[in-house]
Amino acid sequence: MNRLPNYLRLSITDRCNLRCKYCIGTFVYLKREEILTLEELYRTSYLFSRCGIDKLRITGGEPLVRKGATELINKITESELFNDISLTTNGMLLEEKADELFKAGIRRLNISLATLDNEEYYGLTGGDLNKVLRGINLAKTTGFESIKINVVLWKGLQENEINNWIEFSQKNNLTVRFIEQMPIESGMFIQEQWPRTTAGNVLEIIRNKYIIEKIDIKGAGPASYYKLREKKVVFGIINSMDHNQCLTCNRIRVSAKGELRYCLFQDDCVDLKYILRNEKDDEKLIEMLKKIVSNKVSYKNNNPRILSQPMSYIGG
């Protein structure tokens, strides 16, 4: 087993401009002094780049609500710390920020979008679906190399809804990825017990209408990708609950609070914020982090549990 981590998912805020029921629930935001400063976030990026990490994804919360986010990204880009820098967003601010993000160095976007129904979107998130769709359309013309739409399977999706996503993918020339909902204690997975839709359910629905083929995509991460023979459509499946990803996981996660984790389901973590604020010698820190990163190789979570904290806190 050789999977020395090379991918850092760095959450720059726990705050979000949506209140997705399946994610945040009753979560209370951290105080400002509890989260990493922009300077500490940059230093974290630099230190991990010296430890063999060559891919960075900026996450949240919603990263674009963090004041100074694009300036931070631009500084990281100009320092040439990583081969690849990407960002996950809910799309609410893309209409205003797409061009700014591209100029700052972002080339790949993952956009979270749970439904294409206006009323359902508002009821689920409190947001404006049309604003997100305008942002996606603008991003398509900006020059990003990759735009993926992440669809959390947050309820018992019906056949017509899955097929609507396939049509959306074809019409917009975008890759849609269906992601199994993870059990978050504060979200409605626990509170309301929605009928669970699995990756297998999605594949079965699509196979009922189309002939699909599994394909290999370099750097696909936890996703399995398929293409439709009849249409120029590629879609992804992230089977997060029924298939253990530990053997191939190459990620290190740092939350906005500065908690370093190997795994979303990991309760214990390294208090990176404390280390950053008490050790000013970068070379000592790099040696310390190299040991922490290398320990990921032997880490395996054999018992995925309910996440005791929302994704916006851990960093999605």
Residue, then its C-alpha position, 0 to 999 in steps of 0.5 A: m500500500n503506497r498512498l503517501p498523501n499529496y493532497l491538502r483540503l484546506s478550509i478557510t472558514d466555517r461560515c456559509n451563506l446557505r443553511c443546507k438542512y442536510c449539512i449545517g443543521t443547528f450548528v453555531y459558528l466559531k468565534r473569529e479568534e478561533i479560526l486561522t488567520l489569513e497569514e496562518l492559512y498561507r503559512t499552512s499552505y507553505l509548510f505542507s507544500r514542503c512536505g510533499i503536498d502538491k495539490l490544494r483544494i480551498t474549502g469551507g464553509e463557503p470559502l468565498v464569504r471569507k474576506g480576503a479569500t481571493e487575495l490569499i489564493n493569489k498569494i499562494t498561486e504566485s508563490e508556486l507552492f502547488n501544481d494544482i489549486s482548486l476550490t469548492t463552492n456553493g455557487m452563490l457568489l460565482e456571479e460576482k467572483a468567477d473572474e476574480l477567482f480565475k485571475a487569482g489562479i483557480r482552474r478547477l471548480n466543484i460546485s455543490l448543487a442539490t436540486l434543479d427545482n427552484e422551490e425545493y432549493y429554497g426550502l433546502t438551502g434558503g438560497d436562490l437557485n437562479k443566482v447559482l445557475r447564472g454563476i455557473n453559466l458565467a464560470k463556463t465562459t471564464g476559462f476554467e479547465s474543469i467545472k464539476i457539479n456535486v449533487v448530494l443524494w439528500k433524499g429518495l431521488q425519483e427517476n425523473e430527477i436523476n434523468n434531469w441531471i443527465e440532461f443538465s449535464q449534456k446541455n451544459n457540457l458539465t460533469v455531474r457527480f452524485i454523492e451519497q449523503m454522509p450521516i451528520e448528527s446535526g443534519m436531517f439525515i439523523q433528524e428526519q430519516w430521509p429514505r436513503t438513496t445509494a450510488g447503486n440506486v442512481l446507476e440502476i435508474i440511469r441504466n434503465k434508460y441508457i447504456i453506460e460504460k465505466i471509464d478511467i479518469k486520471g486523478a478521479g479521487p474517490a469518484s467512479y466515472y461513467k459515460l453514456r454511449e448515446k450522449k456525450v455525457v460523463f457522470g460520477i458516483i461517489n460511494s462514500m458509505d458502502h465502500n471504504q476509501c481508505l486504501t486509496c485516500n491521499r488527503i490531509r484535511v485542515s479545518a478553519k479552526g486549524e484541526l488536522r485530520y486524516c479522515l472526515f470520520q476521525d474524532d481525534c485530530v492534531d491541533l495545528k493552530y496551537i503548533l503554528r502559534n507556538e512554533k515560529d521556526d518553519e524548519k522545525l515545523i516542516e520536520m514535525l509535519k512530515k512525520i504527521v503526513s507520513n503516518k497517514v499511510s498506516y491510517k485506516n478507519n474501519n468503522p465509519r460513524i455518524l459525523s459529530q460535526p457538520m461538514s462546514y466545521i470539518g471542511g468539506 
